Amino acid sequence: MQAAKANRVNERIRITPIRVIDQNNEQMGVLPTHEALQIARDAGLDLVEVSPTANPPVCRIMDYGKHKYDQAKKNRKQTSSEQVLKELRLRPKTDDHDRMIKMKRAKSFLESGHKVQFTMLFRGRERSHQNLALDRFNQIVEDLGELVKVERAARVDGRRMTMVLAPAKKV
């Protein structure tokens, strides 16, 4: 992934004249670059090119460090709230110890805020004993207890049975 093109700041702005917007979002008009730069320095702020393709280019007087921090904070906020669906596959003959290992993994996924889809795969005659698989799913929900809520109850789809659990809301 390519990094976003950085804005030109202070001395990197070479073109003159430029349209200037001050720190209070008020138009100051079209000024020579050196004059706009001096106004920004007197205010203790930076001159940042916000629209280089306009004619004349638009520059804003702002605290560029704070602006970059706010943008990074906004980007972090957007990505951190994503919920991912994790899948754990089981078979009706899965041993208790193996099932407990899968339960630990499911618990860690749920604690980190992800949804977990349990998939029970059936082969051959196992399809005729789907009630045993349903009992296993009910046992899983019971074992995880207060940590989860059932988002989609167990349902059969061909050779598989699926159930989706979501983390319970913390109070």
GROMACS elastic network, one bead per residue, 0.5 to 0.9 nm:
[ bonds ]
;  ai    aj funct       b0    kb
    2     5     6  0.87910   500
    3     6     6  0.84357   500
    6     9     6  0.89101   500
    7    48     6  0.66496   500
    7    49     6  0.59022   500
    7    50     6  0.67020   500
    7    51     6  0.88567   500
    7    52     6  0.87053   500
    8    11     6  0.81803   500
    8    12     6  0.54706   500
    8    13     6  0.57973   500
    8    47     6  0.85205   500
    8    48     6  0.60282   500
    8    49     6  0.54232   500
    8    50     6  0.81472   500
    8    52     6  0.87521   500
    9    12     6  0.55084   500
    9    13     6  0.62283   500
    9    46     6  0.68484   500
    9    47     6  0.57200   500
    9    49     6  0.63488   500
    9    64     6  0.80668   500
   10    13     6  0.59717   500
   10    37     6  0.64304   500
   10    40     6  0.86983   500
   10    46     6  0.61165   500
   10    47     6  0.50010   500
   10    48     6  0.64653   500
   10    49     6  0.84591   500
   11    14     6  0.70297   500
   11    34     6  0.87660   500
   11    37     6  0.79740   500
   11    47     6  0.86075   500
   13    16     6  0.82928   500
   13    33     6  0.75216   500
   13    47     6  0.84716   500
   13    48     6  0.81015   500
   13    49     6  0.71135   500
   14    33     6  0.75950   500
   15    18     6  0.72736   500
   15    32     6  0.87833   500
   15    33     6  0.71258   500
   15    56     6  0.88092   500
   15    57     6  0.80465   500
   16    31     6  0.78029   500
   16    32     6  0.53987   500
   16    33     6  0.52205   500
   16    34     6  0.82835   500
   16    56     6  0.81020   500
   16    57     6  0.85374   500
   17    30     6  0.63637   500
   17    31     6  0.54346   500
   17    33     6  0.57253   500
   17    56     6  0.66854   500
   17    57     6  0.79568   500
   18    29     6  0.82935   500
   18    30     6  0.53959   500
   18    31     6  0.55860   500
   18    32     6  0.62257   500
   18    33     6  0.61567   500
   18    36     6  0.82055   500
   18    55     6  0.82767   500
   18    56     6  0.52921   500
   18    57     6  0.52536   500
   18    58     6  0.59725   500
   18    59     6  0.66982   500
   19    27     6  0.78946   500
   19    28     6  0.74301   500
   19    29     6  0.55340   500
   19    31     6  0.62995   500
   19    32     6  0.87035   500
   19    55     6  0.85682   500
   19    56     6  0.60685   500
   19    57     6  0.60852   500
   19    59     6  0.60767   500
   19    60     6  0.84114   500
   20    26     6  0.86219   500
   20    27     6  0.62044   500
   20    28     6  0.54051   500
   20    29     6  0.57863   500
   20    30     6  0.62217   500
   20    31     6  0.68866   500
   20    36     6  0.70064   500
   20    47     6  0.87338   500
   20    57     6  0.86980   500
   20    58     6  0.60565   500
   20    59     6  0.50535   500
   20    60     6  0.57176   500
   20    61     6  0.74292   500
   21    24     6  0.78926   500
   21    25     6  0.57484   500
   21    26     6  0.55136   500
   21    28     6  0.56493   500
   21    29     6  0.75655   500
   21    58     6  0.75808   500
   21    59     6  0.63154   500
   21    61     6  0.62909   500
   22    25     6  0.54455   500
   22    26     6  0.55513   500
   22    27     6  0.65416   500
   22    28     6  0.65978   500
   22    40     6  0.83125   500
   22    59     6  0.87232   500
   22    60     6  0.58956   500
   22    62     6  0.74486   500
   23    26     6  0.74268   500
   23    40     6  0.89552   500
   23    45     6  0.85576   500
   23    60     6  0.71597   500
   23    61     6  0.52498   500
   23    62     6  0.55007   500
   23    63     6  0.85424   500
   24    27     6  0.89114   500
   24    61     6  0.87995   500
   25    60     6  0.81682   500
   25    61     6  0.87880   500
   27    30     6  0.87934   500
   28    31     6  0.79815   500
   30    56     6  0.78112   500
   30    58     6  0.89466   500
   31    34     6  0.84043   500
   31    35     6  0.66215   500
   31    36     6  0.63131   500
   32    35     6  0.54424   500
   32    36     6  0.64414   500
   32    37     6  0.87459   500
   33    36     6  0.51728   500
   33    37     6  0.60669   500
   33    38     6  0.86144   500
   34    37     6  0.50548   500
   34    38     6  0.62176   500
   34    39     6  0.87848   500
   35    38     6  0.51192   500
   35    39     6  0.63799   500
   35    40     6  0.87751   500
   36    39     6  0.51121   500
   36    40     6  0.62822   500
   36    41     6  0.87082   500
   36    47     6  0.73899   500
   36    59     6  0.88164   500
   36    61     6  0.83915   500
   37    40     6  0.51157   500
   37    41     6  0.62175   500
   37    42     6  0.86619   500
   37    46     6  0.76697   500
   37    47     6  0.60550   500
   37    61     6  0.86154   500
   38    41     6  0.50779   500
   38    42     6  0.61424   500
   38    43     6  0.86694   500
   39    42     6  0.51777   500
   39    43     6  0.63973   500
   39    44     6  0.87612   500
   39    45     6  0.87267   500
   39    47     6  0.88306   500
   39    61     6  0.84624   500
   40    43     6  0.51790   500
   40    44     6  0.62742   500
   40    45     6  0.51407   500
   40    46     6  0.55891   500
   40    47     6  0.59150   500
   40    61     6  0.58267   500
   40    62     6  0.78812   500
   41    45     6  0.57159   500
   41    46     6  0.67582   500
   41    47     6  0.83000   500
   42    45     6  0.76486   500
   43    46     6  0.85695   500
   43    61     6  0.87345   500
   44    63     6  0.81935   500
   45    61     6  0.64035   500
   45    62     6  0.54623   500
   45    63     6  0.50727   500
   45    64     6  0.75383   500
   46    60     6  0.81379   500
   46    61     6  0.56183   500
   46    62     6  0.53892   500
   46    63     6  0.56327   500
   46    64     6  0.60035   500
   46    65     6  0.88561   500
   47    59     6  0.64138   500
   47    60     6  0.57500   500
   47    62     6  0.64976   500
   47    63     6  0.83783   500
   47    64     6  0.80414   500
   48    58     6  0.86243   500
   48    59     6  0.53002   500
   48    60     6  0.52533   500
   48    61     6  0.62755   500
   48    62     6  0.70551   500
   48    63     6  0.88335   500
   48    64     6  0.71475   500
   49    52     6  0.62475   500
   49    57     6  0.72302   500
   49    58     6  0.60360   500
   49    60     6  0.63892   500
   49    61     6  0.89379   500
   50    57     6  0.79295   500
   50    58     6  0.58654   500
   50    59     6  0.54239   500
   50    60     6  0.66224   500
   51    54     6  0.58820   500
   51    57     6  0.57550   500
   51    58     6  0.50323   500
   51    59     6  0.69241   500
   52    55     6  0.81292   500
   52    56     6  0.81377   500
   52    58     6  0.64761   500
   52    59     6  0.81901   500
   53    56     6  0.80106   500
   53    57     6  0.61592   500
   53    58     6  0.84104   500
   54    58     6  0.65647   500
   55    58     6  0.79266   500
   61    64     6  0.85681   500
   62    65     6  0.88445   500
   62    66     6  0.84840   500
   62    67     6  0.77114   500
   63    66     6  0.55243   500
   63    67     6  0.62870   500
   63    68     6  0.88834   500
   64    68     6  0.61611   500
   64    69     6  0.85710   500
   65    68     6  0.52441   500
   65    69     6  0.62403   500
   65    70     6  0.86934   500
   66    69     6  0.50261   500
   66    70     6  0.61308   500
   66    71     6  0.86189   500
   67    70     6  0.51876   500
   67    71     6  0.62544   500
   67    72     6  0.87154   500
   68    71     6  0.51258   500
   68    72     6  0.62129   500
   68    73     6  0.85813   500
   69    72     6  0.51733   500
   69    73     6  0.61064   500
   69    74     6  0.86152   500
   70    73     6  0.50326   500
   70    74     6  0.61441   500
   70    75     6  0.86482   500
   71    74     6  0.51158   500
   71    75     6  0.62453   500
   71    76     6  0.86859   500
   72    75     6  0.50866   500
   72    76     6  0.61767   500
   72    77     6  0.86118   500
   73    76     6  0.51296   500
   73    77     6  0.61899   500
   73    78     6  0.87718   500
   74    77     6  0.51351   500
   74    78     6  0.63994   500
   74    79     6  0.89452   500
   75    78     6  0.52468   500
   75    79     6  0.64795   500
   75    80     6  0.87181   500
   76    79     6  0.53678   500
   76    80     6  0.60136   500
   76    81     6  0.88403   500
   77    80     6  0.54255   500
   77    81     6  0.66968   500
   78    81     6  0.61003   500
   78    82     6  0.75781   500
   79    82     6  0.58933   500
   80    83     6  0.84960   500
   81   113     6  0.89089   500
   82   113     6  0.88331   500
   82   114     6  0.84771   500
   83   113     6  0.66131   500
   83   114     6  0.52217   500
   83   115     6  0.68149   500
   84   113     6  0.81571   500
   84   114     6  0.51275   500
   84   115     6  0.61239   500
   84   116     6  0.83376   500
   85   114     6  0.60829   500
   85   116     6  0.56105   500
   85   117     6  0.67364   500
   85   164     6  0.86522   500
   86   106     6  0.83303   500
   86   109     6  0.74202   500
   86   114     6  0.69183   500
   86   115     6  0.61030   500
   86   117     6  0.59881   500
   86   118     6  0.85591   500
   87   106     6  0.87732   500
   87   115     6  0.85693   500
   87   116     6  0.56929   500
   87   118     6  0.58820   500
   87   119     6  0.71012   500
   87   164     6  0.88668   500
   88   102     6  0.70280   500
   88   105     6  0.86130   500
   88   106     6  0.75785   500
   88   116     6  0.72165   500
   88   117     6  0.61973   500
   88   119     6  0.61774   500
   88   120     6  0.86665   500
   89   102     6  0.85678   500
   89   117     6  0.83527   500
   89   118     6  0.59014   500
   89   120     6  0.59180   500
   89   121     6  0.72016   500
   90    93     6  0.82683   500
   90    94     6  0.63223   500
   90    99     6  0.77207   500
   90   102     6  0.85870   500
   90   118     6  0.73009   500
   90   119     6  0.60278   500
   90   121     6  0.63213   500
   91    94     6  0.51939   500
   91    95     6  0.89850   500
   91   119     6  0.82280   500
   91   120     6  0.52163   500
   91   121     6  0.52083   500
   91   122     6  0.65549   500
   91   123     6  0.86749   500
   91   133     6  0.81961   500
   92    95     6  0.86870   500
   92   120     6  0.68867   500
   92   121     6  0.74605   500
   92   122     6  0.71773   500
   92   126     6  0.72830   500
   92   129     6  0.86812   500
   92   130     6  0.85189   500
   92   132     6  0.72293   500
   92   133     6  0.58166   500
   92   136     6  0.79561   500
   93   126     6  0.89365   500
   94    97     6  0.84508   500
   94    98     6  0.65304   500
   94    99     6  0.64762   500
   95    98     6  0.53223   500
   95    99     6  0.61692   500
   95   100     6  0.87103   500
   96   100     6  0.61579   500
   96   101     6  0.87618   500
   97   100     6  0.50531   500
   97   101     6  0.64262   500
   97   102     6  0.88067   500
   98   101     6  0.51470   500
   98   102     6  0.64243   500
   98   103     6  0.86787   500
   99   102     6  0.50543   500
   99   103     6  0.61460   500
   99   104     6  0.87550   500
  100   104     6  0.62881   500
  100   105     6  0.87009   500
  101   104     6  0.51783   500
  101   105     6  0.64348   500
  101   106     6  0.86955   500
  102   105     6  0.50659   500
  102   106     6  0.61025   500
  102   107     6  0.85484   500
  103   107     6  0.60318   500
  103   108     6  0.86443   500
  103   140     6  0.75811   500
  103   143     6  0.84663   500
  103   144     6  0.80213   500
  104   107     6  0.50374   500
  104   108     6  0.63294   500
  104   109     6  0.87291   500
  105   108     6  0.51954   500
  105   109     6  0.63072   500
  105   110     6  0.86926   500
  106   109     6  0.50676   500
  106   110     6  0.61390   500
  106   111     6  0.85766   500
  106   115     6  0.88681   500
  106   116     6  0.65535   500
  106   118     6  0.89925   500
  106   144     6  0.89431   500
  107   110     6  0.51261   500
  107   111     6  0.61049   500
  107   112     6  0.86626   500
  107   144     6  0.73567   500
  107   147     6  0.80676   500
  108   111     6  0.50977   500
  108   112     6  0.62922   500
  108   113     6  0.88084   500
  108   114     6  0.89006   500
  109   112     6  0.52649   500
  109   113     6  0.65593   500
  109   114     6  0.54024   500
  109   115     6  0.71996   500
  109   116     6  0.70698   500
  109   167     6  0.88435   500
  110   113     6  0.50747   500
  110   114     6  0.51372   500
  110   115     6  0.62323   500
  110   116     6  0.69989   500
  110   147     6  0.75911   500
  110   148     6  0.75509   500
  110   165     6  0.83741   500
  110   166     6  0.68791   500
  110   167     6  0.52339   500
  110   168     6  0.85644   500
  111   114     6  0.74176   500
  111   147     6  0.79847   500
  111   167     6  0.70621   500
  112   167     6  0.86981   500
  113   166     6  0.79706   500
  113   167     6  0.61110   500
  114   166     6  0.69404   500
  114   167     6  0.69674   500
  115   151     6  0.88475   500
  115   164     6  0.69996   500
  115   165     6  0.57890   500
  115   167     6  0.65555   500
  116   163     6  0.83417   500
  116   164     6  0.57007   500
  116   165     6  0.52461   500
  116   166     6  0.64303   500
  116   167     6  0.86194   500
  117   162     6  0.67307   500
  117   163     6  0.56194   500
  117   165     6  0.62785   500
  117   166     6  0.87579   500
  118   137     6  0.81246   500
  118   154     6  0.88320   500
  118   161     6  0.81626   500
  118   162     6  0.56185   500
  118   163     6  0.52858   500
  118   164     6  0.63007   500
  118   165     6  0.79868   500
  119   160     6  0.65577   500
  119   161     6  0.56924   500
  119   163     6  0.66940   500
  119   164     6  0.87995   500
  120   133     6  0.70931   500
  120   137     6  0.87679   500
  120   159     6  0.85098   500
  120   160     6  0.54747   500
  120   161     6  0.50347   500
  120   162     6  0.63344   500
  120   163     6  0.87731   500
  121   126     6  0.88750   500
  121   127     6  0.89227   500
  121   159     6  0.61333   500
  121   161     6  0.66611   500
  121   162     6  0.88307   500
  122   125     6  0.80000   500
  122   126     6  0.54106   500
  122   127     6  0.55235   500
  122   130     6  0.84153   500
  122   158     6  0.88638   500
  122   159     6  0.52331   500
  122   160     6  0.58291   500
  122   161     6  0.80970   500
  123   126     6  0.54896   500
  123   127     6  0.65092   500
  123   159     6  0.70831   500
  124   127     6  0.63535   500
  124   128     6  0.84586   500
  125   128     6  0.56749   500
  125   129     6  0.74542   500
  126   129     6  0.53421   500
  126   130     6  0.70477   500
  127   130     6  0.57615   500
  127   159     6  0.70035   500
  127   160     6  0.86392   500
  128   131     6  0.82951   500
  129   132     6  0.57392   500
  129   133     6  0.72120   500
  130   133     6  0.50516   500
  130   134     6  0.62861   500
  130   135     6  0.86852   500
  130   156     6  0.85558   500
  130   161     6  0.83678   500
  131   135     6  0.62451   500
  131   136     6  0.87045   500
  132   135     6  0.50293   500
  132   136     6  0.63285   500
  132   137     6  0.87842   500
  133   137     6  0.63152   500
  133   138     6  0.86727   500
  133   161     6  0.79426   500
  134   137     6  0.50854   500
  134   138     6  0.62231   500
  134   139     6  0.85789   500
  134   154     6  0.70316   500
  134   155     6  0.87689   500
  134   161     6  0.84020   500
  135   138     6  0.50613   500
  135   139     6  0.61364   500
  135   140     6  0.86766   500
  136   140     6  0.62528   500
  136   141     6  0.88022   500
  137   140     6  0.50150   500
  137   141     6  0.63730   500
  137   142     6  0.86106   500
  137   154     6  0.72797   500
  137   163     6  0.76741   500
  138   141     6  0.51782   500
  138   142     6  0.61590   500
  138   143     6  0.86085   500
  138   154     6  0.87780   500
  139   143     6  0.60356   500
  139   144     6  0.86446   500
  140   143     6  0.50827   500
  140   144     6  0.62593   500
  140   145     6  0.84979   500
  141   144     6  0.53026   500
  141   145     6  0.60859   500
  141   148     6  0.74932   500
  141   149     6  0.82213   500
  141   150     6  0.77441   500
  141   165     6  0.82547   500
  142   146     6  0.86530   500
  144   147     6  0.57761   500
  144   148     6  0.64288   500
  145   148     6  0.63380   500
  145   149     6  0.84098   500
  146   149     6  0.76658   500
  146   168     6  0.70880   500
  147   166     6  0.86655   500
  147   167     6  0.60757   500
  147   168     6  0.55321   500
  147   169     6  0.85593   500
  147   170     6  0.89703   500
  148   151     6  0.89107   500
  148   165     6  0.62286   500
  148   166     6  0.56442   500
  148   169     6  0.84476   500
  149   164     6  0.89301   500
  149   165     6  0.58463   500
  149   166     6  0.55267   500
  149   167     6  0.62686   500
  149   168     6  0.54649   500
  149   169     6  0.87420   500
  150   153     6  0.61377   500
  150   163     6  0.77798   500
  150   164     6  0.63313   500
  150   166     6  0.63682   500
  150   167     6  0.88003   500
  151   163     6  0.78967   500
  151   164     6  0.54915   500
  151   165     6  0.52770   500
  151   166     6  0.59667   500
  152   155     6  0.82404   500
  152   162     6  0.83452   500
  152   163     6  0.56223   500
  152   165     6  0.69198   500
  153   162     6  0.78429   500
  153   163     6  0.52751   500
  153   164     6  0.67643   500
  153   165     6  0.83786   500
  154   161     6  0.63919   500
  154   162     6  0.53495   500
  154   164     6  0.76865   500
  155   160     6  0.84882   500
  155   161     6  0.54125   500
  155   162     6  0.56727   500
  155   163     6  0.67372   500
  156   159     6  0.75283   500
  156   160     6  0.59028   500
  156   162     6  0.66058   500
  157   160     6  0.54162   500
  157   161     6  0.59298   500
  157   162     6  0.76700   500
  158   161     6  0.78342   500
  167   170     6  0.86364   500
